[in-house]
């Protein structure tokens, strides 16, 4: 073994020194690698600063790094003999500065941590790490007894730890605690001293929660519940860290203009989240390089701790290895959400001049100690081995394994959630101006427009919107906007400056289409042209209740269509509501990018709206006009307020509704926008409920038209064979109550009784059948149930039964069954239900009425909308007598007014007493089909009034059949349609 000689002893010959020199050469090479790793970390930190804060901030940090490198090189020449002096100087200076912080420190986030020197700030707690490390190394590396080393070390640690707690700087406090405990362990303090210390620490740990600041509690809470579940700012911070890493992916996106904006959303991107920022700018590969460089430093220091003599020098290297390892683990784990965000920066990468200088200086000391110790052998090897720091390599290995685990976690985050998080990052900095889609048109079966977007009809206006912060930053575009919209530029500027900078858009003008096209063609940045969502109805009140209207979505609509944007215009009634999803189209958007406080800074993508599909209905506008005009004439001929009328025409073969008139009606154009409040209020208060669609929503007593249903029950349950004539007369008495006939009649069979609407016949038939067969037949013909028409709000009517009437607190008497035989009593039906059973009896099949015929877009082939197939009646073959009676009503009965038509008609009249009407007024019904032997059209009409003179419903139905006879081919024709697939 080589020892240092003194006095006149001979100096060993040079060849004996060669093995030590070779070993030191290898050590110096490893030192150089460690220095290069440190420089690499500094370089990565500077690259991150340059990307997120620009050249000035990076240059400032680079200057400090240059000073730090000079200090590192100077201390690399460190000699063991000055370790004690340096340690105490650093320790005393750190404690003095920590004390000064409490007197003249700068406060941030409720903590005093910095001392300001003009524009420069200094954080003494960073120097405390180096001072405490050197002081503990000198103390624990001394030859004093173990109890003295332990006691002195605890006193030394207590002072800076207490001062940082009082700031409070709890992240540095935790680092100093970890450093102290580690130094005690690697400094070979006996377990008899450490075990009580650790026990006391475990007991006191919960009490430390009371020392945490609110933001630190938030960070801890966010870690415990997870970033996505935490509503606190700390949870948001961690989410931003994940977004940043997902955005950068493997190789970063520093050249993407959006990366700079997204970086503004990442808090503490220069310090605590510098690693996440590095990934965002330069990718996971850059972060991996930083971690590898840190591991190289840690291992160099850990190995140096095994080789340096004496013990104090070894403890400097070992302690610094642990300090670097703890900081890297806590910082990387916090960035990934695997540990709480503790405010610990990534060594040499995070911004901070004090931390940078201290870390480089500490590295210089450690490498200097190693270099100096490698030149000496002051003790025998056996004695050195007994004093070497323990567990340093094990700690370095544990740090390495943890970092590998962290790396796998980062890879998993990118692989499993990368696209989702990157999309969330772009979404959070995007705000969009909605560009309303043009609503599809509604037409009749031949293409005649019934409802149009006003912009399509060249009757609408357009809103010219400006994004204030962007337009104000572009004077030329502002001037062009003012000129095109005809407003003074100063006026536009004042308007834009008068709103908060976060305002997404301001309507600067409402213009006609020609001006809107000119503004769009000018391509002004920050200017968006959107159509006003106005609907126009060319036919006015002709189809008001059927078409419905469009308005801003209410909570009811948002429940029906989740995801509707605020202020969206949707169908609120009628076909507009029924087919809203088809007609509405898909809104476009002009997006803008905003900074974290919500100020628009740049225009983003534009997605053009997709026009809604057109709806071709089964309606024939000519028949609709004919039916409505004759219905209006009949209603006007009557007297009294509040009377209503309705009529509907349908193809009984497939359920296509050809006309649907409801009076009184309203003009849907009053809904605008702009809303005509006065007209709407007048319509809502007008007698006769103009807003109500009477064909499907008004349930009235059907009167004698219901005799067709009773007759069906009679042929299914032939208590009276249809051909048998029974005595009738002028009345029928049951249980002391007499039910009158509308005129005295002789004996009649079923066919004759239908033709002449013989009340007594149907009193007797109903009484003989009882309620169950009547109700059974009624249900089979759709009475008491919605027809299924494609209109919202259809009334099911009302068909009472003995059970339902009793359950409601009423009584079902024998007379209740008797009057049900003539369509009175516990019975109310809509005109459409009446129409449907008339069609069913005439054709032997039940159809579902429908208005929607096909859908398509302009210039494309229309596709037929799915329609339920007709449902054959199982008793169709028994309905002959009823059809014969309907034909008889026209040829020589109550509907003889229809006999003069050029086509054979069959039908049934009805006059119903209605408690809502004054005396002398009735619900006058007529339901008929034509041609009688092979029906192609069924018409049902009801008019309230006396039923006399012009108030007669027969003229309404006759006019419809006459129109059909005159225009059959053109009325039933429609444009080409392809059948739906799938």
C-alpha angles and dihedrals in degrees: 000000000000116000132179111261126214136195117006097339112129119258113242115257118263098249091063090062096055099090091053091048092051090050091049090048088058089046092052090050090052089047089053090051089051091050091049088050089053091049089049090054091049090048092051090050091051091049090053092049092049091051097047104029106020137239099309096060092042092049091051092052090044091056090052090046089053090054089047093053090050089051090047092052091046093050090045084076088056118145125212092232092070095045093096093048093046092047095053094042091052092045096048092045092051093049092047092050092046089054090048091055090066090056105036105010130133116246123222129163089000094303134105107218108135140066114208123220102183107292091349125084129198127202109209093191088071090055088048089065091059094039093050092044093054094042092050091046091054092045099044092040093056124102094243120126115279096251092053093048091049095046095046091046092052091050092048092050095045095064101058092034091055092047093051091047089055093052083046103237099151096169091059089042090058091048091051091048091049090048092050094049092046093049090051090052099044090039088066097242104172119259092242088072098039101049095061089045093054091046092053090047092052091052094046096044096086089052090059090070088074089062094057119110118234093258090050091051088051091053092050092047092049090053092050096049099030131253096268093052097043115095093192128102088251090059089050090050092054091047089054089052091054091046091051092052093046090049093052094044113171104332105019133238103245090140093055111100090218093059092071091053093045089050088064088064092057109088119214089010091156095049128014095017097036091120092055089046090051090055091047092054104033106012139246088298091066091049089049089053089052092050093047090050090050091050090051090054093047093050093045091054093043092053091044088056088061094051106037120099131231112042095245091059091046090052091052090056094041094045092049090050089054092045091052091045095050092048093048093047095046093045096045093042091050092050090053095043091243090115131025116274097258100175092251113145124220105258115258092352102069119079117259127109096211094051092045094051093044094049093048091046091049090050090051091051093049094048091044091052090049093048094047094044092051090062094057140062104191098158137033115271093244091055092048094051091056090056102041116122111266131226094009094125090043090054091048090050091049090051090050093050091048091051090051088052090049090050091053089049091052091049090049091049091054095043098047104030105013099107092042093050093044089052090049089052093054092042094055092057094044128088121177136208110217116237105201116231116235108255116240119255126252114218139174120253091279097048099262107150118251099164128015139170106255092231090059090051090049087240097104136087133227131225117228107210128191129198098226102210093046098043092046089056090056110058094181093055091047090053091048091049092052092049095049094048094044097241130126112262092229090054092052091046092050091050092051093045090050095068128071115274089242092064109123099207142348125205104235097174144001108218141173121258097268093057091043090054091050093051091048092049091052090066095215112186112240094018122113128184117207130178119243107246096237124150124208127200112200094193094054114195094356091094102008100131093038097051095038120193145271126245145149111300116262125204087269091060094043089054089051094046109029114203097039109151118241113275094017116158113232139166109278102181144007122004090339088065098037094054098028095123090055097042099040099070124194120301119233125218142210107209130201131195117239132193122238093278091052101255112145110239106167142009116257134192123326120215114194117228120252113229116237120253120262121247118219110200129203090240121119108214093207094054089043091057092046094049094045094047094051091044090052090050092051093047093048091051091063128076133233135056127273097029118148137199135192138180135180134186124198141173101245092204097068108001097253107158108222099183137003121186126184125181135231091033137176136225109249091205088082088077091066118140101268090056116229095221096182094051091045092050090049091051092048092052098040118113117258095039100262091192092061118093098223100194093065105014105041113082114195137166105276095210118192094351084078089064087084087064092046089049089053089055088049094055091045091049104027101200082149112031107234093240095051116101114217130191113265117162125162102313149009124222125204126171093347093310120111122211114200132220121227087241136356111273137179130232112314139176125222096275093050093044091055092047093051097030092236105197096193092055090055093043089057094041093051093046092050093048098045124214099290099066090043092052092043092055091044092054091049089055094048100258113154094018134087113262092226095242115165095253126102123243099027114174117231090210117218133279112175124208129194088254097048093044092051091046089054091054097260134114130242108215131184087256089057089065092044096055091042083067089070098038099265134112122039093012138100127163138179121240088249093056089050090050092049098053090045089054092044094054093044095050105024093238137087117228132191110239113233139179101186108086107165144340134218145121133265110287095014134100112263121239119220114242114240112265129191113251117246114269114225116227110240090222098046092121091062097054097084097103091051092051089047090053091049090053090047091055088063100038095047114346143067094318097050089127086079095054095090095062119114091241130056111260131191123192153135131242128210139187114193130191109232121194091209092064129075121252113288093029123103143172100260112203137187125173119180144161134210141234086029096211096045110015120214097163134037121187129188124183136174127190124182117223141067093315091226130121115344090354088075115123092209092077090057093055093040091054091052093051092046090053089049092051091050098044105024100132097044093040096055095040121099139173123280116287134184120218118252117260128225 
